[in-house]
Amino acid sequence: MLAVGIFVVVFCLSCLHAVNPYIVRIILRWTRKDSEEEFSKHQELKSLRKDLYNISAQDEFARYARTQRKINKLTEELAQKSKNRSMIAMKYQWFVTAMLYAIQVFVSLFLIWQYYQHPVVVLDADWLFPMATVLSIPTGVSGAVGITCWLLVSSRISRLLLDGVK
């Protein structure tokens, strides 16, 4: 029963890593809203582009060039805001990923500390013949699977399962 419980914990932690981008998107929606200023700049840019379309470049060159400069300035400002927004999103992505890895490390260390001497699964030693001693580390029980090996196997299997789902 211990083996199934540990596998479920490791699988849940792997699922958290799989949904990491969605978690970051939700956090960004909560923390970041487009400002009224940005919205008005987008509206102004739309209207300037509409005006530029209606201005003849040959007949009213000065007005056309002035409108074009305004469009370029607004486009640069909005591009800078977008660049800042993507930098913030990247910082959130790194932070959430680091926190998930930290949680996974702490849970793994806790499980290793808690079940260091207890075998997770005990099988016939002949079934595990060439690797029986390696798999039983740190328990020392012949034919047993130790917590460290079980954590490695569980994390690998859960990653393979999640990659198959993607």
C-alpha positions in Angstrom: 0.0 0.0 0.0 2.9 2.3 0.7 4.2 1.8 -2.8 0.9 3.0 -4.3 0.7 6.0 -2.0 4.2 7.1 -2.9 3.5 6.6 -6.6 0.3 8.7 -6.3 2.3 11.5 -4.6 5.0 11.4 -7.3 2.4 11.3 -10.1 0.6 14.3 -8.6 3.8 16.3 -8.5 4.6 15.4 -12.1 1.1 16.5 -13.1 1.8 19.9 -11.5 4.8 20.2 -13.7 2.7 19.3 -16.7 0.2 22.0 -16.0 2.8 24.6 -15.1 2.1 26.9 -18.1 -1.6 26.9 -17.3 -0.9 27.8 -13.7 1.3 30.7 -14.8 -1.5 31.9 -17.2 -4.0 31.9 -14.4 -1.6 33.9 -12.1 -1.0 36.4 -14.9 -4.7 36.9 -15.4 -5.2 37.6 -11.7 -2.2 40.0 -11.3 -2.1 41.8 -14.7 -4.8 43.8 -16.3 -4.4 46.0 -19.3 -4.4 49.5 -18.2 -6.9 52.1 -19.4 -4.0 54.0 -20.9 -3.0 51.0 -23.0 -6.5 50.5 -24.2 -6.8 54.1 -25.2 -3.5 53.9 -27.1 -4.7 50.9 -29.0 -7.9 52.7 -29.9 -5.9 55.8 -30.9 -3.7 53.6 -33.1 -6.7 52.1 -34.8 -8.2 55.5 -35.5 -4.8 56.9 -36.8 -4.4 54.0 -39.1 -7.9 54.5 -40.4 -7.1 58.2 -41.0 -3.9 57.4 -42.7 -5.7 55.1 -45.1 -8.0 58.0 -46.0 -5.2 60.5 -46.5 -3.6 60.8 -49.9 0.2 60.6 -49.6 0.8 62.7 -52.7 -1.8 65.4 -52.1 -1.4 66.0 -48.4 2.2 64.8 -47.7 2.7 66.9 -44.5 -0.4 65.5 -42.9 0.4 62.0 -44.0 3.9 62.2 -42.6 2.7 63.6 -39.3 0.1 60.9 -38.9 2.7 58.3 -39.9 5.1 59.6 -37.2 2.3 59.4 -34.6 1.6 55.8 -35.6 5.2 54.9 -35.3 5.5 56.5 -31.9 2.4 54.7 -30.6 3.6 51.4 -32.1 7.0 51.8 -30.3 5.3 52.6 -27.0 3.0 49.6 -27.2 5.8 47.3 -28.3 7.8 48.4 -25.2 4.8 47.7 -22.9 4.4 44.3 -24.6 8.1 43.6 -24.0 7.8 44.5 -20.4 4.7 42.3 -20.0 6.5 39.3 -21.5 9.5 39.8 -19.2 7.1 39.8 -16.2 5.4 36.6 -17.6 8.8 35.0 -17.9 9.7 35.9 -14.3 6.4 34.3 -13.1 7.2 31.2 -15.2 10.6 30.8 -13.7 9.3 31.5 -10.1 6.4 28.9 -10.4 8.7 26.3 -12.0 11.3 26.8 -9.2 8.7 26.5 -6.6 7.3 23.3 -8.1 10.8 21.8 -8.2 11.5 22.9 -4.6 8.2 21.3 -3.5 9.2 18.1 -5.3 12.6 18.0 -3.7 11.3 18.6 -0.2 8.6 15.9 -0.6 11.2 13.5 -2.0 13.6 14.2 0.9 10.8 13.9 3.4 9.7 10.5 2.0 13.3 9.3 1.9 13.8 10.5 5.5 10.6 9.0 6.7 10.9 5.6 4.9 14.7 5.2 4.9 14.8 1.8 6.6 11.4 0.4 5.4 11.1 -1.6 2.2 8.5 -0.2 -0.1 7.9 -3.5 -1.9 9.3 -6.9 -1.0 9.7 -9.4 -3.8 11.4 -12.7 -4.3 15.1 -12.0 -4.5 15.4 -14.2 -7.6 13.1 -11.9 -9.5 15.5 -9.0 -9.1 18.6 -11.1 -9.4 21.2 -8.9 -11.1 20.0 -5.7 -9.4 18.6 -7.0 -6.1 21.3 -5.3 -3.9 21.1 -2.0 -5.8 17.3 -1.9 -5.6 17.2 -2.7 -1.9 19.4 0.3 -1.0 19.0 1.7 1.7 16.9 -1.0 3.4 19.4 -3.8 3.1 16.6 -6.4 2.9 17.2 -8.9 0.1 14.6 -8.7 -2.6 13.2 -5.4 -1.3 12.8 -2.2 -3.3 14.0 0.8 -1.3 12.4 4.3 -1.2 15.1 6.0 -3.4 14.8 3.5 -6.2 11.0 3.6 -5.9 11.0 7.4 -6.2 13.1 7.3 -9.3 11.0 4.6 -10.9 7.7 6.3 -10.0 8.9 9.7 -11.3 10.0 8.2 -14.6 6.8 6.2 -15.1 4.6 9.2 -14.3 6.6 11.4 -16.8 6.2 8.7 -19.4 2.4 8.5 -18.7 2.1 12.3 -18.9 4.1 12.4 -22.1 1.8 9.8 -23.6 -1.2 11.9 -22.7 0.2 15.1 -24.3 
